[in-house]
Amino acid sequence: MPLEPITSDRLAKPVGPFSPAVRDGDRVYTSGQVAQDPATGKLIEGSVAAQTEQIFHNLKVILEAADKSLADVVKVNVYLVDIQRFTEMNEVYARHFVAPYPARTTVAVAALPLGAEVEIEMIAS
């Protein structure tokens, strides 16, 4: 079965040659999302918490376009430029999920696209 790209006009255009998400059967794989303002395509200003909140807004749009929701998410990968900001990101993250929580990996990275502080990708089933 061919991959089906998932997109929405309620998202900023990708900054590279990729789809915001793809469907493979019942699974939806989102690309990593940074805190882009959908209206301008620019990274929002603000803290890791503010960026994380914008990312969740964008990811909900993607999941909705795929007829999914955060309740369908089984795996999350989080990338932080500064692992010392983990608690700040995690407080926002925790407000968006309920038990049983998806599996998650969080790693520190040297840099992210557009100068972002955090990037998040998900798999929904």
N, CA, C and O atoms as CSV, one atom per row, in Angstrom:
chain,resi,resn,atom,element,x,y,z
A,1,MET,N,N,0.847,-1.170,0.000
A,1,MET,CA,C,0.000,0.000,0.000
A,1,MET,C,C,0.899,1.241,0.000
A,1,MET,O,O,1.814,1.335,0.818
A,2,PRO,N,N,0.651,2.187,-0.902
A,2,PRO,CA,C,1.487,3.384,-0.959
A,2,PRO,C,C,1.237,4.294,0.243
A,2,PRO,O,O,0.155,4.294,0.830
A,3,LEU,N,N,2.264,5.066,0.591
A,3,LEU,CA,C,2.115,6.037,1.668
A,3,LEU,C,C,1.175,7.138,1.221
A,3,LEU,O,O,1.198,7.565,0.066
A,4,GLU,N,N,0.349,7.590,2.149
A,4,GLU,CA,C,-0.575,8.681,1.878
A,4,GLU,C,C,-0.104,9.911,2.659
A,4,GLU,O,O,-0.066,9.871,3.888
A,5,PRO,N,N,0.256,10.999,1.977
A,5,PRO,CA,C,0.680,12.201,2.702
A,5,PRO,C,C,-0.508,12.839,3.418
A,5,PRO,O,O,-1.629,12.845,2.910
A,6,ILE,N,N,-0.240,13.374,4.600
A,6,ILE,CA,C,-1.246,14.083,5.392
A,6,ILE,C,C,-0.798,15.539,5.481
A,6,ILE,O,O,0.334,15.818,5.878
A,7,THR,N,N,-1.668,16.452,5.119
A,7,THR,CA,C,-1.331,17.871,5.187
A,7,THR,C,C,-2.568,18.673,5.573
A,7,THR,O,O,-3.679,18.142,5.583
A,8,SER,N,N,-2.382,19.917,5.881
A,8,SER,CA,C,-3.497,20.793,6.235
A,8,SER,C,C,-3.125,22.219,5.881
A,8,SER,O,O,-1.971,22.626,6.016
A,9,ASP,N,N,-4.112,22.972,5.426
A,9,ASP,CA,C,-3.866,24.386,5.163
A,9,ASP,C,C,-3.838,25.192,6.465
A,9,ASP,O,O,-3.636,26.406,6.439
A,10,ARG,N,N,-4.037,24.524,7.593
A,10,ARG,CA,C,-3.948,25.162,8.911
A,10,ARG,C,C,-2.555,25.019,9.521
A,10,ARG,O,O,-2.357,25.287,10.706
A,11,LEU,N,N,-1.584,24.590,8.695
A,11,LEU,CA,C,-0.190,24.434,9.122
A,11,LEU,C,C,0.706,25.311,8.276
A,11,LEU,O,O,0.371,25.659,7.144
A,12,ALA,N,N,1.861,25.669,8.844
A,12,ALA,CA,C,2.889,26.336,8.047
A,12,ALA,C,C,3.433,25.333,7.034
A,12,ALA,O,O,3.418,24.127,7.281
A,13,LYS,N,N,3.901,25.817,5.921
A,13,LYS,CA,C,4.509,24.942,4.914
A,13,LYS,C,C,5.786,24.334,5.496
A,13,LYS,O,O,6.518,25.021,6.208
A,14,PRO,N,N,6.068,23.062,5.208
A,14,PRO,CA,C,7.312,22.446,5.686
A,14,PRO,C,C,8.539,23.212,5.182
A,14,PRO,O,O,8.519,23.795,4.098
A,15,VAL,N,N,9.608,23.201,5.988
A,15,VAL,CA,C,10.840,23.903,5.623
A,15,VAL,C,C,11.773,23.022,4.796
A,15,VAL,O,O,12.924,23.392,4.564
A,16,GLY,N,N,11.300,21.884,4.357
A,16,GLY,CA,C,12.119,20.981,3.558
A,16,GLY,C,C,11.239,20.047,2.745
A,16,GLY,O,O,10.015,20.176,2.741
A,17,PRO,N,N,11.873,19.106,2.058
A,17,PRO,CA,C,11.125,18.173,1.213
A,17,PRO,C,C,10.539,17.012,2.021
A,17,PRO,O,O,11.035,15.888,1.960
A,18,PHE,N,N,9.477,17.302,2.778
A,18,PHE,CA,C,8.824,16.256,3.563
A,18,PHE,C,C,7.358,16.609,3.770
A,18,PHE,O,O,6.958,17.766,3.645
A,19,SER,N,N,6.574,15.602,4.087
A,19,SER,CA,C,5.158,15.788,4.415
A,19,SER,C,C,5.024,16.003,5.912
A,19,SER,O,O,5.821,15.459,6.676
A,20,PRO,N,N,4.040,16.779,6.358
A,20,PRO,CA,C,3.827,16.923,7.800
A,20,PRO,C,C,3.566,15.573,8.482
A,20,PRO,O,O,3.910,15.370,9.646
A,21,ALA,N,N,2.947,14.653,7.721
A,21,ALA,CA,C,2.718,13.294,8.225
A,21,ALA,C,C,2.429,12.393,7.036
A,21,ALA,O,O,2.102,12.860,5.945
A,22,VAL,N,N,2.556,11.097,7.268
A,22,VAL,CA,C,2.166,10.108,6.268
A,22,VAL,C,C,1.378,9.001,6.962
A,22,VAL,O,O,1.614,8.672,8.124
A,23,ARG,N,N,0.443,8.444,6.213
A,23,ARG,CA,C,-0.320,7.299,6.699
A,23,ARG,C,C,0.238,6.056,6.021
A,23,ARG,O,O,0.469,6.041,4.812
A,24,ASP,N,N,0.449,5.018,6.818
A,24,ASP,CA,C,0.850,3.710,6.325
A,24,ASP,C,C,-0.124,2.720,6.940
A,24,ASP,O,O,0.055,2.280,8.076
A,25,GLY,N,N,-1.153,2.374,6.184
A,25,GLY,CA,C,-2.212,1.541,6.743
A,25,GLY,C,C,-2.964,2.335,7.793
A,25,GLY,O,O,-3.451,3.430,7.513
A,26,ASP,N,N,-3.064,1.791,9.007
A,26,ASP,CA,C,-3.766,2.483,10.091
A,26,ASP,C,C,-2.842,3.406,10.880
A,26,ASP,O,O,-3.314,4.197,11.696
A,27,ARG,N,N,-1.551,3.317,10.651
A,27,ARG,CA,C,-0.590,4.134,11.410
A,27,ARG,C,C,-0.342,5.466,10.715
A,27,ARG,O,O,-0.277,5.553,9.489
A,28,VAL,N,N,-0.204,6.501,11.544
A,28,VAL,CA,C,0.151,7.826,11.060
A,28,VAL,C,C,1.452,8.228,11.742
A,28,VAL,O,O,1.574,8.189,12.967
A,29,TYR,N,N,2.411,8.612,10.926
A,29,TYR,CA,C,3.727,9.043,11.399
A,29,TYR,C,C,3.856,10.539,11.131
A,29,TYR,O,O,3.834,10.963,9.975
A,30,THR,N,N,3.990,11.340,12.180
A,30,THR,CA,C,4.173,12.769,11.951
A,30,THR,C,C,5.659,13.063,11.785
A,30,THR,O,O,6.511,12.401,12.377
A,31,SER,N,N,5.944,14.052,10.981
A,31,SER,CA,C,7.312,14.577,10.930
A,31,SER,C,C,7.541,15.370,12.206
A,31,SER,O,O,6.589,15.782,12.869
A,32,GLY,N,N,8.796,15.580,12.545
A,32,GLY,CA,C,9.105,16.411,13.694
A,32,GLY,C,C,8.540,17.807,13.490
A,32,GLY,O,O,8.703,18.410,12.429
A,33,GLN,N,N,7.881,18.305,14.511
A,33,GLN,CA,C,7.286,19.636,14.448
A,33,GLN,C,C,8.016,20.573,15.404
A,33,GLN,O,O,8.268,20.239,16.561
A,34,VAL,N,N,8.349,21.754,14.887
A,34,VAL,CA,C,8.840,22.824,15.744
A,34,VAL,C,C,7.712,23.841,15.873
A,34,VAL,O,O,6.668,23.698,15.236
A,35,ALA,N,N,7.915,24.847,16.680
A,35,ALA,CA,C,6.843,25.786,17.028
A,35,ALA,C,C,6.638,26.861,15.966
A,35,ALA,O,O,6.780,28.053,16.240
A,36,GLN,N,N,6.302,26.429,14.754
A,36,GLN,CA,C,6.032,27.376,13.682
A,36,GLN,C,C,4.636,27.965,13.828
A,36,GLN,O,O,3.672,27.247,14.094
A,37,ASP,N,N,4.540,29.258,13.652
A,37,ASP,CA,C,3.257,29.931,13.591
A,37,ASP,C,C,2.637,29.572,12.237
A,37,ASP,O,O,3.244,29.835,11.199
A,38,PRO,N,N,1.441,28.975,12.230
A,38,PRO,CA,C,0.840,28.577,10.958
A,38,PRO,C,C,0.618,29.752,9.994
A,38,PRO,O,O,0.653,29.565,8.778
A,39,ALA,N,N,0.392,30.951,10.523
A,39,ALA,CA,C,0.101,32.105,9.676
A,39,ALA,C,C,1.342,32.650,8.983
A,39,ALA,O,O,1.267,33.116,7.847
A,40,THR,N,N,2.492,32.591,9.670
A,40,THR,CA,C,3.709,33.206,9.127
A,40,THR,C,C,4.765,32.197,8.708
A,40,THR,O,O,5.638,32.514,7.900
A,41,GLY,N,N,4.696,30.984,9.249
A,41,GLY,CA,C,5.736,29.989,8.995
A,41,GLY,C,C,6.975,30.214,9.825
A,41,GLY,O,O,7.919,29.426,9.757
A,42,LYS,N,N,6.990,31.279,10.611
A,42,LYS,CA,C,8.157,31.585,11.439
A,42,LYS,C,C,8.019,30.933,12.809
A,42,LYS,O,O,6.916,30.691,13.300
A,43,LEU,N,N,9.163,30.660,13.405
A,43,LEU,CA,C,9.194,30.116,14.756
A,43,LEU,C,C,8.622,31.153,15.720
A,43,LEU,O,O,8.976,32.330,15.650
A,44,ILE,N,N,7.745,30.720,16.615
A,44,ILE,CA,C,7.210,31.667,17.592
A,44,ILE,C,C,8.318,32.038,18.578
A,44,ILE,O,O,9.252,31.267,18.798
A,45,GLU,N,N,8.201,33.208,19.156
A,45,GLU,CA,C,9.132,33.609,20.207
A,45,GLU,C,C,8.601,33.087,21.521
A,45,GLU,O,O,7.395,32.903,21.687
A,46,GLY,N,N,9.502,32.849,22.452
A,46,GLY,CA,C,9.045,32.439,23.767
A,46,GLY,C,C,9.823,31.270,24.330
A,46,GLY,O,O,10.767,30.762,23.725
A,47,SER,N,N,9.397,30.870,25.494
A,47,SER,CA,C,10.047,29.832,26.283
A,47,SER,C,C,9.855,28.452,25.669
A,47,SER,O,O,9.119,28.285,24.697
A,48,VAL,N,N,10.523,27.478,26.249
A,48,VAL,CA,C,10.325,26.088,25.851
A,48,VAL,C,C,8.864,25.696,26.069
A,48,VAL,O,O,8.296,24.962,25.260
A,49,ALA,N,N,8.255,26.174,27.147
A,49,ALA,CA,C,6.840,25.879,27.399
A,49,ALA,C,C,5.964,26.441,26.286
A,49,ALA,O,O,5.073,25.746,25.797
A,50,ALA,N,N,6.197,27.674,25.880
A,50,ALA,CA,C,5.410,28.292,24.805
A,50,ALA,C,C,5.620,27.547,23.496
A,50,ALA,O,O,4.667,27.307,22.754
A,51,GLN,N,N,6.864,27.180,23.210
A,51,GLN,CA,C,7.134,26.430,21.982
A,51,GLN,C,C,6.452,25.063,22.020
A,51,GLN,O,O,5.884,24.627,21.019
A,52,THR,N,N,6.505,24.392,23.156
A,52,THR,CA,C,5.875,23.077,23.284
A,52,THR,C,C,4.362,23.189,23.083
A,52,THR,O,O,3.762,22.338,22.427
A,53,GLU,N,N,3.752,24.216,23.635
A,53,GLU,CA,C,2.312,24.423,23.464
A,53,GLU,C,C,1.964,24.620,21.992
A,53,GLU,O,O,0.979,24.060,21.511
A,54,GLN,N,N,2.763,25.410,21.269
A,54,GLN,CA,C,2.510,25.621,19.835
A,54,GLN,C,C,2.689,24.324,19.059
A,54,GLN,O,O,1.923,24.034,18.140
A,55,ILE,N,N,3.699,23.546,19.429
A,55,ILE,CA,C,3.922,22.258,18.759
A,55,ILE,C,C,2.706,21.351,18.940
A,55,ILE,O,O,2.261,20.712,17.987
A,56,PHE,N,N,2.171,21.294,20.154
A,56,PHE,CA,C,0.989,20.454,20.365
A,56,PHE,C,C,-0.197,20.957,19.556
A,56,PHE,O,O,-0.971,20.156,19.030
A,57,HIS,N,N,-0.349,22.266,19.449
A,57,HIS,CA,C,-1.404,22.811,18.589
A,57,HIS,C,C,-1.220,22.300,17.161
A,57,HIS,O,O,-2.172,21.823,16.544
A,58,ASN,N,N,0.002,22.399,16.637
A,58,ASN,CA,C,0.280,21.968,15.262
A,58,ASN,C,C,0.080,20.463,15.096
A,58,ASN,O,O,-0.469,20.014,14.089
A,59,LEU,N,N,0.522,19.691,16.075
A,59,LEU,CA,C,0.367,18.235,15.979
A,59,LEU,C,C,-1.106,17.827,16.027
A,59,LEU,O,O,-1.504,16.884,15.342
A,60,LYS,N,N,-1.908,18.512,16.812
A,60,LYS,CA,C,-3.341,18.217,16.845
A,60,LYS,C,C,-3.979,18.480,15.486
A,60,LYS,O,O,-4.860,17.735,15.059
A,61,VAL,N,N,-3.538,19.535,14.806
A,61,VAL,CA,C,-4.044,19.839,13.459
A,61,VAL,C,C,-3.698,18.694,12.508
A,61,VAL,O,O,-4.538,18.245,11.728
A,62,ILE,N,N,-2.447,18.228,12.584
A,62,ILE,CA,C,-2.014,17.121,11.719
A,62,ILE,C,C,-2.824,15.865,12.010
A,62,ILE,O,O,-3.332,15.218,11.094
A,63,LEU,N,N,-2.942,15.525,13.289
A,63,LEU,CA,C,-3.688,14.321,13.650
A,63,LEU,C,C,-5.145,14.429,13.222
A,63,LEU,O,O,-5.721,13.456,12.735
A,64,GLU,N,N,-5.742,15.591,13.397
A,64,GLU,CA,C,-7.126,15.796,12.974
A,64,GLU,C,C,-7.273,15.591,11.466
A,64,GLU,O,O,-8.253,15.005,11.007
A,65,ALA,N,N,-6.297,16.076,10.703
A,65,ALA,CA,C,-6.332,15.900,9.244
A,65,ALA,C,C,-6.248,14.421,8.861
A,65,ALA,O,O,-6.672,14.028,7.775
A,66,ALA,N,N,-5.699,13.611,9.761
A,66,ALA,CA,C,-5.586,12.168,9.531
A,66,ALA,C,C,-6.692,11.385,10.228
A,66,ALA,O,O,-6.630,10.159,10.310
A,67,ASP,N,N,-7.711,12.093,10.735
A,67,ASP,CA,C,-8.801,11.464,11.486
A,67,ASP,C,C,-8.291,10.720,12.716
A,67,ASP,O,O,-8.770,9.638,13.053
A,68,LYS,N,N,-7.306,11.328,13.376
A,68,LYS,CA,C,-6.733,10.787,14.611
A,68,LYS,C,C,-6.762,11.883,15.667
A,68,LYS,O,O,-7.084,13.035,15.374
A,69,SER,N,N,-6.420,11.512,16.902
A,69,SER,CA,C,-6.295,12.480,17.993
A,69,SER,C,C,-5.137,12.058,18.887
A,69,SER,O,O,-4.516,11.018,18.665
A,70,LEU,N,N,-4.855,12.869,19.893
A,70,LEU,CA,C,-3.780,12.516,20.826
A,70,LEU,C,C,-4.075,11.198,21.537
A,70,LEU,O,O,-3.147,10.517,21.974
A,71,ALA,N,N,-5.329,10.831,21.660
A,71,ALA,CA,C,-5.699,9.553,22.282
A,71,ALA,C,C,-5.210,8.365,21.460
A,71,ALA,O,O,-5.104,7.256,21.983
A,72,ASP,N,N,-4.912,8.583,20.181
A,72,ASP,CA,C,-4.439,7.515,19.296
A,72,ASP,C,C,-2.912,7.400,19.259
A,72,ASP,O,O,-2.376,6.490,18.627
A,73,VAL,N,N,-2.216,8.310,19.929
A,73,VAL,CA,C,-0.753,8.341,19.872
A,73,VAL,C,C,-0.173,7.209,20.717
A,73,VAL,O,O,-0.539,7.030,21.879
A,74,VAL,N,N,0.749,6.440,20.104
A,74,VAL,CA,C,1.380,5.317,20.796
A,74,VAL,C,C,2.857,5.570,21.096
A,74,VAL,O,O,3.425,4.918,21.971
A,75,LYS,N,N,3.491,6.515,20.379
A,75,LYS,CA,C,4.917,6.779,20.560
A,75,LYS,C,C,5.196,8.243,20.286
A,75,LYS,O,O,4.669,8.824,19.337
A,76,VAL,N,N,6.029,8.831,21.125
A,76,VAL,CA,C,6.432,10.232,20.974
A,76,VAL,C,C,7.947,10.316,21.115
A,76,VAL,O,O,8.535,9.689,21.996
A,77,ASN,N,N,8.570,11.097,20.238
A,77,ASN,CA,C,9.988,11.430,20.367
A,77,ASN,C,C,10.094,12.936,20.557
A,77,ASN,O,O,9.521,13.715,19.795
A,78,VAL,N,N,10.832,13.331,21.578
A,78,VAL,CA,C,11.036,14.746,21.900
A,78,VAL,C,C,12.524,15.050,21.796
A,78,VAL,O,O,13.360,14.293,22.290
A,79,TYR,N,N,12.844,16.163,21.148
A,79,TYR,CA,C,14.227,16.610,20.985
A,79,TYR,C,C,14.348,17.982,21.628
A,79,TYR,O,O,13.607,18.903,21.283
A,80,LEU,N,N,15.284,18.119,22.563
A,80,LEU,CA,C,15.510,19.377,23.276
A,80,LEU,C,C,16.931,19.855,23.044
A,80,LEU,O,O,17.872,19.064,23.106
A,81,VAL,N,N,17.095,21.147,22.776
A,81,VAL,CA,C,18.433,21.712,22.631
A,81,VAL,C,C,19.124,21.759,23.995
A,81,VAL,O,O,20.340,21.593,24.083
A,82,ASP,N,N,18.339,21.987,25.066
A,82,ASP,CA,C,18.897,22.067,26.419
A,82,ASP,C,C,18.112,21.116,27.316
A,82,ASP,O,O,16.969,21.402,27.675
A,83,ILE,N,N,18.718,19.987,27.679
A,83,ILE,CA,C,18.024,18.979,28.489
A,83,ILE,C,C,17.650,19.535,29.865
A,83,ILE,O,O,16.793,18.971,30.546
A,84,GLN,N,N,18.277,20.624,30.276
A,84,GLN,CA,C,17.908,21.269,31.536
A,84,GLN,C,C,16.494,21.847,31.471
A,84,GLN,O,O,15.920,22.178,32.508
A,85,ARG,N,N,15.928,21.971,30.278
A,85,ARG,CA,C,14.568,22.499,30.094
A,85,ARG,C,C,13.530,21.380,30.036
A,85,ARG,O,O,12.372,21.619,29.693
A,86,PHE,N,N,13.951,20.152,30.374
A,86,PHE,CA,C,13.067,18.992,30.320
A,86,PHE,C,C,11.794,19.207,31.144
A,86,PHE,O,O,10.693,18.934,30.666
A,87,THR,N,N,11.940,19.694,32.374
A,87,THR,CA,C,10.778,19.868,33.250
A,87,THR,C,C,9.776,20.840,32.652
A,87,THR,O,O,8.568,20.613,32.720
A,88,GLU,N,N,10.275,21.924,32.066
A,88,GLU,CA,C,9.404,22.926,31.440
A,88,GLU,C,C,8.599,22.306,30.293
A,88,GLU,O,O,7.394,22.527,30.179
A,89,MET,N,N,9.276,21.534,29.451
A,89,MET,CA,C,8.595,20.850,28.353
A,89,MET,C,C,7.615,19.823,28.903
A,89,MET,O,O,6.484,19.723,28.426
A,90,ASN,N,N,8.043,19.062,29.901
A,90,ASN,CA,C,7.257,17.955,30.432
A,90,ASN,C,C,5.958,18.435,31.086
A,90,ASN,O,O,4.948,17.732,31.036
A,91,GLU,N,N,5.972,19.615,31.693
A,91,GLU,CA,C,4.754,20.142,32.311
A,91,GLU,C,C,3.690,20.405,31.257
A,91,GLU,O,O,2.515,20.117,31.482
A,92,VAL,N,N,4.082,20.945,30.115
A,92,VAL,CA,C,3.133,21.171,29.025
A,92,VAL,C,C,2.705,19.826,28.435
A,92,VAL,O,O,1.517,19.587,28.216
A,93,TYR,N,N,3.670,18.962,28.184
A,93,TYR,CA,C,3.402,17.635,27.626
A,93,TYR,C,C,2.342,16.914,28.458
A,93,TYR,O,O,1.391,16.361,27.905
A,94,ALA,N,N,2.497,16.918,29.774
A,94,ALA,CA,C,1.606,16.181,30.671
A,94,ALA,C,C,0.157,16.661,30.574
A,94,ALA,O,O,-0.764,15.884,30.826
A,95,ARG,N,N,-0.058,17.919,30.217
A,95,ARG,CA,C,-1.425,18.445,30.100
A,95,ARG,C,C,-2.154,17.925,28.857
A,95,ARG,O,O,-3.373,18.061,28.748
A,96,HIS,N,N,-1.414,17.334,27.931
A,96,HIS,CA,C,-2.021,16.917,26.669
A,96,HIS,C,C,-2.310,15.414,26.580
A,96,HIS,O,O,-2.936,14.966,25.619
A,97,PHE,N,N,-1.869,14.641,27.554
A,97,PHE,CA,C,-2.088,13.195,27.530
A,97,PHE,C,C,-2.685,12.733,28.844
A,97,PHE,O,O,-2.503,13.363,29.885
A,98,VAL,N,N,-3.406,11.614,28.777
A,98,VAL,CA,C,-3.919,10.947,29.974
A,98,VAL,C,C,-3.450,9.494,29.928
A,98,VAL,O,O,-3.091,8.978,28.870
A,99,ALA,N,N,-3.460,8.854,31.075
A,99,ALA,CA,C,-3.036,7.456,31.162
A,99,ALA,C,C,-4.016,6.582,30.388
A,99,ALA,O,O,-5.211,6.879,30.384
A,100,PRO,N,N,-3.570,5.544,29.748
A,100,PRO,CA,C,-2.173,5.125,29.652
A,100,PRO,C,C,-1.418,6.008,28.651
A,100,PRO,O,O,-1.868,6.223,27.525
A,101,TYR,N,N,-0.286,6.502,29.082
A,101,TYR,CA,C,0.502,7.437,28.274
A,101,TYR,C,C,1.214,6.714,27.133
A,101,TYR,O,O,1.527,5.528,27.237
A,102,PRO,N,N,1.468,7.444,26.039
A,102,PRO,CA,C,2.254,6.831,24.964
A,102,PRO,C,C,3.695,6.589,25.420
A,102,PRO,O,O,4.185,7.242,26.342
A,103,ALA,N,N,4.348,5.660,24.773
A,103,ALA,CA,C,5.784,5.487,25.010
A,103,ALA,C,C,6.474,6.770,24.555
A,103,ALA,O,O,5.983,7.449,23.654
A,104,ARG,N,N,7.610,7.108,25.170
A,104,ARG,CA,C,8.276,8.361,24.819
A,104,ARG,C,C,9.781,8.234,24.980
A,104,ARG,O,O,10.279,7.548,25.871
A,105,THR,N,N,10.487,8.917,24.090
A,105,THR,CA,C,11.928,9.091,24.187
A,105,THR,C,C,12.200,10.582,24.143
A,105,THR,O,O,11.619,11.295,23.325
A,106,THR,N,N,13.076,11.063,25.015
A,106,THR,CA,C,13.488,12.464,24.990
A,106,THR,C,C,15.007,12.494,24.931
A,106,THR,O,O,15.687,11.866,25.743
A,107,VAL,N,N,15.529,13.234,23.956
A,107,VAL,CA,C,16.983,13.330,23.807
A,107,VAL,C,C,17.398,14.783,23.661
A,107,VAL,O,O,16.630,15.623,23.191
A,108,ALA,N,N,18.622,15.061,24.072
A,108,ALA,CA,C,19.219,16.383,23.867
A,108,ALA,C,C,19.955,16.374,22.533
A,108,ALA,O,O,20.622,15.401,22.181
A,109,VAL,N,N,19.821,17.472,21.799
A,109,VAL,CA,C,20.450,17.602,20.491
A,109,VAL,C,C,21.228,18.918,20.441
A,109,VAL,O,O,21.000,19.812,21.256
A,110,ALA,N,N,22.139,19.029,19.486
A,110,ALA,CA,C,22.965,20.229,19.370
A,110,ALA,C,C,22.190,21.417,18.818
A,110,ALA,O,O,22.421,22.552,19.234
A,111,ALA,N,N,21.277,21.172,17.892
A,111,ALA,CA,C,20.514,22.261,17.280
A,111,ALA,C,C,19.286,21.682,16.593
A,111,ALA,O,O,19.224,20.491,16.288
A,112,LEU,N,N,18.297,22.565,16.355
A,112,LEU,CA,C,17.063,22.173,15.675
A,112,LEU,C,C,16.741,23.185,14.574
A,112,LEU,O,O,17.246,24.307,14.598
A,113,PRO,N,N,15.902,22.795,13.610
A,113,PRO,CA,C,15.550,23.707,12.524
A,113,PRO,C,C,14.959,25.030,13.031
A,113,PRO,O,O,14.266,25.066,14.048
A,114,LEU,N,N,15.242,26.091,12.317
A,114,LEU,CA,C,14.740,27.437,12.587
A,114,LEU,C,C,15.191,27.986,13.940
A,114,LEU,O,O,14.660,28.999,14.395
A,115,GLY,N,N,16.158,27.339,14.590
A,115,GLY,CA,C,16.611,27.796,15.900
A,115,GLY,C,C,15.684,27.396,17.031
A,115,GLY,O,O,15.734,27.979,18.113
A,116,ALA,N,N,14.834,26.401,16.788
A,116,ALA,CA,C,13.874,25.948,17.800
A,116,ALA,C,C,14.582,25.374,19.018
A,116,ALA,O,O,15.719,24.908,18.935
A,117,GLU,N,N,13.892,25.417,20.143
A,117,GLU,CA,C,14.391,24.844,21.393
A,117,GLU,C,C,13.896,23.419,21.593
A,117,GLU,O,O,14.505,22.638,22.326
A,118,VAL,N,N,12.774,23.081,20.930
A,118,VAL,CA,C,12.164,21.758,21.098
A,118,VAL,C,C,11.520,21.335,19.774
A,118,VAL,O,O,11.020,22.167,19.017
A,119,GLU,N,N,11.544,20.030,19.514
A,119,GLU,CA,C,10.879,19.437,18.357
A,119,GLU,C,C,10.234,18.140,18.824
A,119,GLU,O,O,10.809,17.409,19.630
A,120,ILE,N,N,9.028,17.853,18.312
A,120,ILE,CA,C,8.299,16.659,18.732
A,120,ILE,C,C,7.730,15.950,17.497
A,120,ILE,O,O,7.215,16.587,16.578
A,121,GLU,N,N,7.838,14.608,17.500
A,121,GLU,CA,C,7.214,13.786,16.470
A,121,GLU,C,C,6.414,12.687,17.149
A,121,GLU,O,O,6.695,12.314,18.288
A,122,MET,N,N,5.412,12.170,16.440
A,122,MET,CA,C,4.516,11.180,17.026
A,122,MET,C,C,4.175,10.079,16.042
A,122,MET,O,O,4.274,10.247,14.826
A,123,ILE,N,N,3.772,8.952,16.598
A,123,ILE,CA,C,3.181,7.858,15.829
A,123,ILE,C,C,1.812,7.595,16.448
A,123,ILE,O,O,1.692,7.407,17.659
A,124,ALA,N,N,0.787,7.585,15.607
A,124,ALA,CA,C,-0.578,7.300,16.064
A,124,ALA,C,C,-1.094,6.065,15.352
A,124,ALA,O,O,-0.766,5.821,14.191
A,125,SER,N,N,-1.899,5.294,16.052
A,125,SER,CA,C,-2.428,4.062,15.478
A,125,SER,C,C,-3.925,4.005,15.677
A,125,SER,O,O,-4.566,3.039,15.262
